[in-house]
Amino acid sequence: MEKRVLVKINRDKTELSLHEVLDKIKELQEKNPDMDVFFDGDQYAICGRVRKAPE
């Protein structure tokens, strides 16, 4: 399953706190219950991936 970048964070110019990033992840999880939402440290972005349907 392919991940999508939902929010790209500028590593050099951000003033976001960890708390703000976690709040944004929680907000996106609530808006997208069919997705796994997570922080990708390599891309420095909040990403989402459609959850696999149970078989």
All heavy atoms as a GROMACS GRO file, in nm:
protein
  453
    1MET      N    1   0.083  -0.118   0.000
    1MET     CA    2   0.000   0.000   0.000
    1MET      C    3   0.087   0.124   0.000
    1MET      O    4   0.186   0.130   0.071
    1MET     CB    5  -0.089   0.001   0.124
    1MET     CG    6  -0.200  -0.100   0.115
    1MET     SD    7  -0.310  -0.077   0.250
    1MET     CE    8  -0.338  -0.246   0.287
    2GLU      N    9   0.049   0.216  -0.079
    2GLU     CA   10   0.128   0.336  -0.098
    2GLU      C   11   0.090   0.445   0.001
    2GLU      O   12  -0.026   0.469   0.027
    2GLU     CB   13   0.107   0.387  -0.241
    2GLU     CG   14   0.205   0.493  -0.280
    2GLU     CD   15   0.194   0.526  -0.428
    2GLU    OE1   16   0.176   0.432  -0.508
    2GLU    OE2   17   0.202   0.645  -0.459
    3LYS      N   18   0.191   0.512   0.055
    3LYS     CA   19   0.163   0.622   0.147
    3LYS      C   20   0.153   0.754   0.070
    3LYS      O   21   0.212   0.769  -0.037
    3LYS     CB   22   0.270   0.632   0.255
    3LYS     CG   23   0.406   0.678   0.206
    3LYS     CD   24   0.503   0.684   0.320
    3LYS     CE   25   0.641   0.717   0.266
    3LYS     NZ   26   0.744   0.708   0.366
    4ARG      N   27   0.074   0.844   0.127
    4ARG     CA   28   0.057   0.978   0.070
    4ARG      C   29   0.106   1.081   0.171
    4ARG      O   30   0.083   1.067   0.291
    4ARG     CB   31  -0.090   1.009   0.045
    4ARG     CG   32  -0.152   0.940  -0.068
    4ARG     CD   33  -0.294   0.986  -0.096
    4ARG     NE   34  -0.349   1.078   0.002
    4ARG     CZ   35  -0.477   1.089   0.032
    4ARG    NH1   36  -0.565   1.015  -0.028
    4ARG    NH2   37  -0.518   1.176   0.122
    5VAL      N   38   0.173   1.184   0.123
    5VAL     CA   39   0.212   1.294   0.210
    5VAL      C   40   0.090   1.382   0.229
    5VAL      O   41   0.033   1.434   0.133
    5VAL     CB   42   0.329   1.375   0.149
    5VAL    CG1   43   0.359   1.498   0.232
    5VAL    CG2   44   0.454   1.287   0.136
    6LEU      N   45   0.049   1.399   0.355
    6LEU     CA   46  -0.067   1.482   0.387
    6LEU      C   47  -0.025   1.623   0.424
    6LEU      O   48  -0.091   1.719   0.387
    6LEU     CB   49  -0.148   1.419   0.501
    6LEU     CG   50  -0.198   1.276   0.477
    6LEU    CD1   51  -0.263   1.221   0.602
    6LEU    CD2   52  -0.294   1.272   0.359
    7VAL      N   53   0.085   1.634   0.499
    7VAL     CA   54   0.138   1.764   0.540
    7VAL      C   55   0.289   1.758   0.535
    7VAL      O   56   0.352   1.680   0.606
    7VAL     CB   57   0.094   1.802   0.685
    7VAL    CG1   58   0.154   1.934   0.726
    7VAL    CG2   59  -0.057   1.804   0.697
    8LYS      N   60   0.349   1.841   0.450
    8LYS     CA   61   0.496   1.849   0.442
    8LYS      C   62   0.542   1.957   0.538
    8LYS      O   63   0.487   2.067   0.540
    8LYS     CB   64   0.536   1.883   0.297
    8LYS     CG   65   0.684   1.891   0.275
    8LYS     CD   66   0.750   1.755   0.278
    8LYS     CE   67   0.896   1.767   0.244
    8LYS     NZ   68   0.972   1.653   0.284
    9ILE      N   69   0.643   1.927   0.618
    9ILE     CA   70   0.694   2.022   0.716
    9ILE      C   71   0.833   2.065   0.671
    9ILE      O   72   0.920   1.982   0.646
    9ILE     CB   73   0.700   1.958   0.856
    9ILE    CG1   74   0.558   1.916   0.898
    9ILE    CG2   75   0.762   2.053   0.957
    9ILE    CD1   76   0.552   1.832   1.023
   10ASN      N   77   0.853   2.196   0.662
   10ASN     CA   78   0.984   2.249   0.623
   10ASN      C   79   1.079   2.234   0.741
   10ASN      O   80   1.064   2.300   0.843
   10ASN     CB   81   0.970   2.396   0.581
   10ASN     CG   82   1.099   2.452   0.528
   10ASN    OD1   83   1.208   2.407   0.562
   10ASN    ND2   84   1.088   2.551   0.442
   11ARG      N   85   1.174   2.147   0.726
   11ARG     CA   86   1.267   2.115   0.834
   11ARG      C   87   1.346   2.237   0.882
   11ARG      O   88   1.374   2.250   1.001
   11ARG     CB   89   1.363   2.007   0.786
   11ARG     CG   90   1.455   1.953   0.890
   11ARG     CD   91   1.548   1.852   0.831
   11ARG     NE   92   1.473   1.744   0.770
   11ARG     CZ   93   1.501   1.616   0.783
   11ARG    NH1   94   1.603   1.578   0.855
   11ARG    NH2   95   1.428   1.524   0.723
   12ASP      N   96   1.383   2.326   0.792
   12ASP     CA   97   1.469   2.439   0.827
   12ASP      C   98   1.394   2.559   0.882
   12ASP      O   99   1.449   2.637   0.957
   12ASP     CB  100   1.550   2.482   0.704
   12ASP     CG  101   1.639   2.370   0.654
   12ASP    OD1  102   1.696   2.296   0.738
   12ASP    OD2  103   1.650   2.354   0.531
   13LYS      N  104   1.268   2.576   0.843
   13LYS     CA  105   1.197   2.698   0.879
   13LYS      C  106   1.073   2.675   0.964
   13LYS      O  107   0.989   2.763   0.975
   13LYS     CB  108   1.156   2.774   0.752
   13LYS     CG  109   1.276   2.819   0.671
   13LYS     CD  110   1.234   2.898   0.550
   13LYS     CE  111   1.356   2.939   0.470
   13LYS     NZ  112   1.320   3.017   0.353
   14THR      N  113   1.060   2.560   1.026
   14THR     CA  114   0.940   2.533   1.104
   14THR      C  115   0.953   2.583   1.247
   14THR      O  116   1.062   2.582   1.305
   14THR     CB  117   0.904   2.384   1.105
   14THR    OG1  118   0.777   2.370   1.164
   14THR    CG2  119   1.003   2.301   1.183
   15GLU      N  120   0.843   2.630   1.299
   15GLU     CA  121   0.837   2.668   1.440
   15GLU      C  122   0.735   2.582   1.512
   15GLU      O  123   0.692   2.614   1.622
   15GLU     CB  124   0.801   2.816   1.452
   15GLU     CG  125   0.910   2.907   1.399
   15GLU     CD  126   0.879   3.055   1.418
   15GLU    OE1  127   0.784   3.088   1.492
   15GLU    OE2  128   0.951   3.135   1.360
   16LEU      N  129   0.695   2.471   1.448
   16LEU     CA  130   0.598   2.379   1.508
   16LEU      C  131   0.663   2.304   1.624
   16LEU      O  132   0.776   2.260   1.615
   16LEU     CB  133   0.549   2.277   1.405
   16LEU     CG  134   0.462   2.327   1.292
   16LEU    CD1  135   0.435   2.214   1.193
   16LEU    CD2  136   0.331   2.382   1.345
   17SER      N  137   0.586   2.289   1.730
   17SER     CA  138   0.633   2.208   1.841
   17SER      C  139   0.589   2.063   1.818
   17SER      O  140   0.503   2.036   1.733
   17SER     CB  141   0.574   2.258   1.973
   17SER     OG  142   0.434   2.235   1.976
   18LEU      N  143   0.647   1.972   1.892
   18LEU     CA  144   0.608   1.832   1.882
   18LEU      C  145   0.461   1.816   1.917
   18LEU      O  146   0.388   1.741   1.852
   18LEU     CB  147   0.694   1.747   1.975
   18LEU     CG  148   0.660   1.598   1.982
   18LEU    CD1  149   0.670   1.534   1.844
   18LEU    CD2  150   0.750   1.528   2.080
   19HIS      N  151   0.415   1.891   2.016
   19HIS     CA  152   0.275   1.886   2.056
   19HIS      C  153   0.183   1.927   1.940
   19HIS      O  154   0.080   1.863   1.917
   19HIS     CB  155   0.252   1.977   2.177
   19HIS     CG  156   0.114   1.972   2.233
   19HIS    ND1  157   0.066   1.864   2.301
   19HIS    CD2  158   0.013   2.061   2.228
   19HIS    CE1  159  -0.059   1.886   2.336
   19HIS    NE2  160  -0.094   2.006   2.293
   20GLU      N  161   0.220   2.029   1.866
   20GLU     CA  162   0.139   2.074   1.752
   20GLU      C  163   0.137   1.968   1.641
   20GLU      O  164   0.033   1.947   1.578
   20GLU     CB  165   0.193   2.206   1.698
   20GLU     CG  166   0.170   2.322   1.792
   20GLU     CD  167   0.243   2.449   1.751
   20GLU    OE1  168   0.361   2.439   1.708
   20GLU    OE2  169   0.184   2.557   1.763
   21VAL      N  170   0.248   1.903   1.618
   21VAL     CA  171   0.254   1.798   1.516
   21VAL      C  172   0.165   1.681   1.558
   21VAL      O  173   0.088   1.628   1.478
   21VAL     CB  174   0.399   1.750   1.493
   21VAL    CG1  175   0.404   1.627   1.402
   21VAL    CG2  176   0.483   1.863   1.433
   22LEU      N  177   0.172   1.641   1.685
   22LEU     CA  178   0.088   1.532   1.734
   22LEU      C  179  -0.060   1.568   1.728
   22LEU      O  180  -0.144   1.483   1.695
   22LEU     CB  181   0.129   1.494   1.876
   22LEU     CG  182   0.268   1.432   1.889
   22LEU    CD1  183   0.303   1.412   2.036
   22LEU    CD2  184   0.279   1.303   1.813
   23ASP      N  185  -0.094   1.695   1.758
   23ASP     CA  186  -0.234   1.740   1.747
   23ASP      C  187  -0.282   1.731   1.602
   23ASP      O  188  -0.395   1.692   1.576
   23ASP     CB  189  -0.249   1.882   1.799
   23ASP     CG  190  -0.247   1.891   1.950
   23ASP    OD1  191  -0.260   1.786   2.018
   23ASP    OD2  192  -0.232   2.004   2.002
   24LYS      N  193  -0.196   1.769   1.507
   24LYS     CA  194  -0.232   1.763   1.366
   24LYS      C  195  -0.252   1.618   1.322
   24LYS      O  196  -0.344   1.588   1.246
   24LYS     CB  197  -0.124   1.831   1.280
   24LYS     CG  198  -0.160   1.845   1.136
   24LYS     CD  199  -0.280   1.934   1.117
   24LYS     CE  200  -0.309   1.958   0.970
   24LYS     NZ  201  -0.429   2.037   0.949
   25ILE      N  202  -0.168   1.527   1.369
   25ILE     CA  203  -0.184   1.386   1.336
   25ILE      C  204  -0.317   1.336   1.390
   25ILE      O  205  -0.392   1.268   1.318
   25ILE     CB  206  -0.066   1.302   1.392
   25ILE    CG1  207   0.061   1.334   1.314
   25ILE    CG2  208  -0.097   1.153   1.387
   25ILE    CD1  209   0.187   1.273   1.373
   26LYS      N  210  -0.350   1.371   1.514
   26LYS     CA  211  -0.476   1.329   1.574
   26LYS      C  212  -0.595   1.384   1.493
   26LYS      O  213  -0.691   1.312   1.466
   26LYS     CB  214  -0.485   1.376   1.718
   26LYS     CG  215  -0.608   1.328   1.789
   26LYS     CD  216  -0.608   1.369   1.934
   26LYS     CE  217  -0.734   1.320   2.002
   26LYS     NZ  218  -0.738   1.359   2.143
   27GLU      N  219  -0.587   1.510   1.453
   27GLU     CA  220  -0.693   1.573   1.373
   27GLU      C  221  -0.712   1.499   1.240
   27GLU      O  222  -0.823   1.470   1.198
   27GLU     CB  223  -0.658   1.719   1.347
   27GLU     CG  224  -0.752   1.792   1.255
   27GLU     CD  225  -0.700   1.930   1.218
   27GLU    OE1  226  -0.631   1.994   1.300
   27GLU    OE2  227  -0.727   1.974   1.104
   28LEU      N  228  -0.602   1.467   1.174
   28LEU     CA  229  -0.609   1.397   1.046
   28LEU      C  230  -0.661   1.254   1.063
   28LEU      O  231  -0.733   1.204   0.976
   28LEU     CB  232  -0.472   1.396   0.978
   28LEU     CG  233  -0.427   1.532   0.924
   28LEU    CD1  234  -0.278   1.530   0.888
   28LEU    CD2  235  -0.511   1.574   0.806
   29GLN      N  236  -0.628   1.189   1.175
   29GLN     CA  237  -0.680   1.055   1.201
   29GLN      C  238  -0.831   1.059   1.218
   29GLN      O  239  -0.902   0.972   1.170
   29GLN     CB  240  -0.615   0.996   1.326
   29GLN     CG  241  -0.474   0.951   1.304
   29GLN     CD  242  -0.405   0.909   1.433
   29GLN    OE1  243  -0.438   0.955   1.542
   29GLN    NE2  244  -0.306   0.822   1.420
   30GLU      N  245  -0.881   1.162   1.287
   30GLU     CA  246  -1.025   1.176   1.308
   30GLU      C  247  -1.099   1.204   1.177
   30GLU      O  248  -1.209   1.157   1.156
   30GLU     CB  249  -1.054   1.285   1.410
   30GLU     CG  250  -1.012   1.244   1.551
   30GLU     CD  251  -1.017   1.358   1.651
   30GLU    OE1  252  -1.048   1.474   1.612
   30GLU    OE2  253  -0.989   1.333   1.770
   31LYS      N  254  -1.036   1.282   1.089
   31LYS     CA  255  -1.098   1.316   0.961
   31LYS      C  256  -1.089   1.202   0.860
   31LYS      O  257  -1.165   1.197   0.764
   31LYS     CB  258  -1.031   1.440   0.900
   31LYS     CG  259  -1.065   1.568   0.970
   31LYS     CD  260  -0.999   1.686   0.902
   31LYS     CE  261  -1.032   1.817   0.972
   31LYS     NZ  262  -0.967   1.930   0.905
   32ASN      N  263  -0.993   1.112   0.879
   32ASN     CA  264  -0.968   1.002   0.786
   32ASN      C  265  -0.961   0.870   0.860
   32ASN      O  266  -0.854   0.808   0.871
   32ASN     CB  267  -0.836   1.025   0.710
   32ASN     CG  268  -0.835   1.154   0.634
   32ASN    OD1  269  -0.900   1.166   0.532
   32ASN    ND2  270  -0.763   1.254   0.686
   33PRO      N  271  -1.076   0.821   0.911
   33PRO     CA  272  -1.073   0.698   0.991
   33PRO      C  273  -1.032   0.573   0.912
   33PRO      O  274  -0.995   0.472   0.971
   33PRO     CB  275  -1.217   0.685   1.042
   33PRO     CG  276  -1.299   0.765   0.947
   33PRO     CD  277  -1.210   0.876   0.898
   34ASP      N  278  -1.033   0.582   0.780
   34ASP     CA  279  -0.994   0.469   0.696
   34ASP      C  280  -0.844   0.466   0.668
   34ASP      O  281  -0.796   0.380   0.596
   34ASP     CB  282  -1.070   0.473   0.564
   34ASP     CG  283  -1.041   0.599   0.484
   34ASP    OD1  284  -1.021   0.706   0.547
   34ASP    OD2  285  -1.038   0.593   0.360
   35MET      N  286  -0.769   0.561   0.728
   35MET     CA  287  -0.625   0.570   0.702
   35MET      C  288  -0.544   0.555   0.830
   35MET      O  289  -0.588   0.595   0.937
   35MET     CB  290  -0.590   0.706   0.640
   35MET     CG  291  -0.647   0.729   0.502
   35MET     SD  292  -0.592   0.886   0.434
   35MET     CE  293  -0.430   0.840   0.379
   36ASP      N  294  -0.424   0.501   0.815
   36ASP     CA  295  -0.324   0.508   0.920
   36ASP      C  296  -0.246   0.636   0.896
   36ASP      O  297  -0.190   0.655   0.787
   36ASP     CB  298  -0.228   0.388   0.912
   36ASP     CG  299  -0.292   0.258   0.955
   36ASP    OD1  300  -0.371   0.261   1.052
   36ASP    OD2  301  -0.264   0.155   0.892
   37VAL      N  302  -0.244   0.725   0.992
   37VAL     CA  303  -0.175   0.853   0.979
   37VAL      C  304  -0.054   0.849   1.071
   37VAL      O  305  -0.063   0.809   1.187
   37VAL     CB  306  -0.268   0.971   1.015
   37VAL    CG1  307  -0.195   1.103   1.001
   37VAL    CG2  308  -0.393   0.970   0.928
   38PHE      N  309   0.062   0.890   1.018
   38PHE     CA  310   0.186   0.880   1.095
   38PHE      C  311   0.286   0.985   1.050
   38PHE      O  312   0.272   1.044   0.943
   38PHE     CB  313   0.247   0.740   1.078
   38PHE     CG  314   0.273   0.703   0.934
   38PHE    CD1  315   0.397   0.724   0.877
   38PHE    CD2  316   0.172   0.649   0.855
   38PHE    CE1  317   0.421   0.691   0.744
   38PHE    CE2  318   0.195   0.615   0.724
   38PHE     CZ  319   0.319   0.637   0.668
   39PHE      N  320   0.388   1.008   1.133
   39PHE     CA  321   0.496   1.100   1.097
   39PHE      C  322   0.608   1.021   1.033
   39PHE      O  323   0.655   0.922   1.088
   39PHE     CB  324   0.548   1.174   1.221
   39PHE     CG  325   0.658   1.271   1.189
   39PHE    CD1  326   0.629   1.393   1.134
   39PHE    CD2  327   0.790   1.239   1.213
   39PHE    CE1  328   0.729   1.483   1.103
   39PHE    CE2  329   0.892   1.328   1.182
   39PHE     CZ  330   0.860   1.450   1.127
   40ASP      N  331   0.652   1.064   0.916
   40ASP     CA  332   0.762   1.000   0.844
   40ASP      C  333   0.885   1.089   0.863
   40ASP      O  334   0.891   1.199   0.809
   40ASP     CB  335   0.727   0.985   0.696
   40ASP     CG  336   0.834   0.911   0.618
   40ASP    OD1  337   0.954   0.928   0.649
   40ASP    OD2  338   0.798   0.837   0.526
   41GLY      N  339   0.980   1.042   0.941
   41GLY     CA  340   1.099   1.120   0.972
   41GLY      C  341   1.192   1.138   0.853
   41GLY      O  342   1.265   1.236   0.845
   42ASP      N  343   1.192   1.043   0.759
   42ASP     CA  344   1.277   1.055   0.641
   42ASP      C  345   1.228   1.168   0.550
   42ASP      O  346   1.309   1.243   0.496
   42ASP     CB  347   1.281   0.926   0.562
   42ASP     CG  348   1.353   0.813   0.636
   42ASP    OD1  349   1.438   0.845   0.723
   42ASP    OD2  350   1.325   0.696   0.607
   43GLN      N  351   1.097   1.177   0.532
   43GLN     CA  352   1.040   1.282   0.446
   43GLN      C  353   1.006   1.408   0.525
   43GLN      O  354   0.973   1.509   0.467
   43GLN     CB  355   0.915   1.231   0.376
   43GLN     CG  356   0.944   1.128   0.273
   43GLN     CD  357   0.823   1.097   0.187
   43GLN    OE1  358   0.712   1.136   0.216
   43GLN    NE2  359   0.846   1.027   0.078
   44TYR      N  360   1.014   1.399   0.658
   44TYR     CA  361   0.976   1.508   0.747
   44TYR      C  362   0.836   1.557   0.711
   44TYR      O  363   0.815   1.673   0.674
   44TYR     CB  364   1.079   1.622   0.741
   44TYR     CG  365   1.106   1.682   0.877
   44TYR    CD1  366   1.178   1.611   0.972
   44TYR    CD2  367   1.059   1.807   0.912
   44TYR    CE1  368   1.202   1.664   1.098
   44TYR    CE2  369   1.083   1.860   1.037
   44TYR     CZ  370   1.154   1.788   1.130
   44TYR     OH  371   1.177   1.840   1.254
   45ALA      N  372   0.742   1.463   0.717
   45ALA     CA  373   0.606   1.490   0.676
   45ALA      C  374   0.509   1.400   0.752
   45ALA      O  375   0.547   1.295   0.801
   45ALA     CB  376   0.591   1.464   0.527
   46ILE      N  377   0.385   1.448   0.760
   46ILE     CA  378   0.278   1.366   0.813
   46ILE      C  379   0.219   1.293   0.693
   46ILE      O  380   0.181   1.356   0.594
   46ILE     CB  381   0.172   1.450   0.885
   46ILE    CG1  382   0.234   1.523   1.004
   46ILE    CG2  383   0.056   1.362   0.930
   46ILE    CD1  384   0.143   1.624   1.070
   47CYS      N  385   0.217   1.162   0.701
   47CYS     CA  386   0.173   1.079   0.588
   47CYS      C  387   0.054   0.994   0.628
   47CYS      O  388   0.026   0.974   0.745
   47CYS     CB  389   0.288   0.989   0.543
   47CYS     SG  390   0.431   1.079   0.484
   48GLY      N  391  -0.014   0.943   0.526
   48GLY     CA  392  -0.126   0.854   0.550
   48GLY      C  393  -0.122   0.739   0.453
   48GLY      O  394  -0.069   0.749   0.342
   49ARG      N  395  -0.178   0.628   0.497
   49ARG     CA  396  -0.184   0.507   0.415
   49ARG      C  397  -0.321   0.444   0.439
   49ARG      O  398  -0.363   0.431   0.554
   49ARG     CB  399  -0.073   0.413   0.458
   49ARG     CG  400  -0.066   0.285   0.384
   49ARG     CD  401   0.051   0.199   0.431
   49ARG     NE  402   0.175   0.275   0.428
   49ARG     CZ  403   0.274   0.261   0.515
   49ARG    NH1  404   0.267   0.174   0.612
   49ARG    NH2  405   0.382   0.334   0.505
   50VAL      N  406  -0.389   0.406   0.333
   50VAL     CA  407  -0.521   0.342   0.347
   50VAL      C  408  -0.501   0.210   0.421
   50VAL      O  409  -0.410   0.134   0.388
   50VAL     CB  410  -0.585   0.318   0.209
   50VAL    CG1  411  -0.716   0.243   0.224
   50VAL    CG2  412  -0.607   0.450   0.139
   51ARG      N  413  -0.585   0.190   0.521
   51ARG     CA  414  -0.576   0.066   0.598
   51ARG      C  415  -0.618  -0.052   0.513
   51ARG      O  416  -0.711  -0.042   0.433
   51ARG     CB  417  -0.668   0.073   0.719
   51ARG     CG  418  -0.618   0.168   0.823
   51ARG     CD  419  -0.703   0.161   0.945
   51ARG     NE  420  -0.650   0.258   1.040
   51ARG     CZ  421  -0.716   0.304   1.143
   51ARG    NH1  422  -0.838   0.264   1.167
   51ARG    NH2  423  -0.661   0.392   1.223
   52LYS      N  424  -0.550  -0.161   0.531
   52LYS     CA  425  -0.581  -0.282   0.457
   52LYS      C  426  -0.712  -0.340   0.512
   52LYS      O  427  -0.728  -0.354   0.633
   52LYS     CB  428  -0.468  -0.383   0.474
   52LYS     CG  429  -0.483  -0.505   0.390
   52LYS     CD  430  -0.361  -0.595   0.404
   52LYS     CE  431  -0.375  -0.716   0.316
   52LYS     NZ  432  -0.258  -0.803   0.329
   53ALA      N  433  -0.801  -0.374   0.424
   53ALA     CA  434  -0.928  -0.434   0.464
   53ALA      C  435  -0.903  -0.572   0.523
   53ALA      O  436  -0.821  -0.647   0.470
   53ALA     CB  437  -1.022  -0.442   0.346
   54PRO      N  438  -0.973  -0.606   0.631
   54PRO     CA  439  -0.954  -0.740   0.687
   54PRO      C  440  -1.000  -0.847   0.588
   54PRO      O  441  -1.099  -0.830   0.519
   54PRO     CB  442  -1.042  -0.740   0.811
   54PRO     CG  443  -1.128  -0.621   0.803
   54PRO     CD  444  -1.068  -0.527   0.702
   55GLU      N  445  -0.924  -0.953   0.580
   55GLU     CA  446  -0.952  -1.059   0.483
   55GLU      C  447  -1.042  -1.165   0.542
   55GLU      O  448  -1.046  -1.193   0.654
   55GLU     CB  449  -0.823  -1.121   0.433
   55GLU     CG  450  -0.741  -1.020   0.357
   55GLU     CD  451  -0.606  -1.077   0.314
   55GLU    OE1  452  -0.586  -1.198   0.321
   55GLU    OE2  453  -0.523  -0.998   0.273
   0.00000   0.00000   0.00000
